[in-house]
Amino acid sequence: MDIQLNQIIFQMINFGVVLGVLTYFIYKPVLKLLNDRRERVAAAAATAAEMMQEKEKLESRHESILLKASQEAKKIEDEARKESREQAKLALEQSKQEIVAREAKFSSELAKMKKQEIASMQDEIKKAALLMAEKVLNESIDAKKHQKLLDEQITKIIEKL
Amino acid sequence: MSNQSLHVSISAEPIFRIFGLEISNSIFTSLIVSFLLIVFAIFFRSKFKNTDKPSSLQNFVEMIAEALYNFVYSITENTKKTLLFFPVISTFFIFIILNNYIGLLPGVGSILTKEAEAQTEITQVASDQEILEAVAEEEEIVESAVHGEPIHAKMVPVFRAATADLNTTLALAIVSVMLTQIFGISHLGFSYFKKFIDFSNPVNFFVGILETVLEFAKIVSFAFRLFGNIFAGEVLLVVMTYLISIAVPAPFYALELFVGFIQALVFSMLSLIFFNLATKGHHEEDHVVA
């Protein structure tokens, strides 16, 4: 083996030159490019993360708005239902009252008509009975006495009605 | 079996000389690798664009750079340290793997040239006997030339994987260990030397001596591991090709591709671990070891 100092030094210089040239012409520009690219990718990733956060924020806001809207809609619906129920109840009450009032009116009218009819019937029955009695007895009877007797009988009949 | 003789040399052979510096075939090959890397780097820089839609070449380089960056970061877990160590570790990996793989190319080791003559040491005083022997040798060569006999100069390969030369692996190991010290001092200041010189108690003092020895052992370990693996691989391929040159060497080439990658990775990873440990305090280091 032949170890020569001048050859060792020559090879060290040779390696040094190659190192210098490669560093200047290749490593520096390529590392700068890679570093720039890495930074750009990191910045893009950060922006993407920010946008993701923004999106999530908007989604949650959207969801809360939807929730609020549905809650409000439910509330409005409930109120509407309640109101309609109350209105229906009120209408029912009014109808009932109206029916009762109409019934009362109808009953009073009916009673009045009945009373009028009975009064007219009473007169006619009295006349008929008086005539029938005059015919049967062929004599005139005491009109006042007869009237009294008839009133009592008619009163009994009306009470039975 | 081939009739040619098997050429295996543990050391790199000189092929020419520039300004008195002996250029061995391994240095020549590593210069070619360095030249190719530099040309590629300049070409890449001219085509480089700061864009998100890179060309296929830029995409390939980005992929390798990112893989190496992540590899360094997985050990350091610190961006500042990663940026500091990344160029050195990447260059170690690329330089070693290319030098490992160039040794597997056809022509490397098989294209021969005349070996450069050894330089005469002027300062060395030769004995009379040595002078007489040299003169006799030269007279013999001249006589052979006169009688028309061919002169057999020693033929050596033009190319040899740089990592199959101990000088290159030692150079890389020294760079790695030197950078370890530099990173250690730059991060911890003079307290870095407490690792080596600690008089707090006899045990720590002895541990300091061991740490000092360890730094030198690292150089030897780095150098011989890489050199041994790559040189052994080359010898294996030469022998297999010499014995049966068809089909049989193919699996060994695949194995050497794997070994070349693993050795580059091991060298880079160990350097990285040593850099990282050097930048940690003594207590941190204990914590990491625990």
Interface residues (C-beta under 8 A of the other chain):
Chain A: M1 D2 I3 Q4 N6 Q7 I8 I9 F10 Q11 M12 N14 F15 G16 V17 V18 L19 V21 L22 T23 Y24 F25 I26 Y27 P29 V30 L31 K32 L33 L34 D36 R37
Chain B: I10 S11 A12 L21 E22 S24 I27 S30 L31 S34 L37 I38 A41 I42 F44 R45 F48 N50 D52 V61 E62 A65 E66 Y69 L83 F86 P87 V88 S90 T91 I94 F95 A162 D165 L166 N167 T168 L170 A171 L172 I174 V175
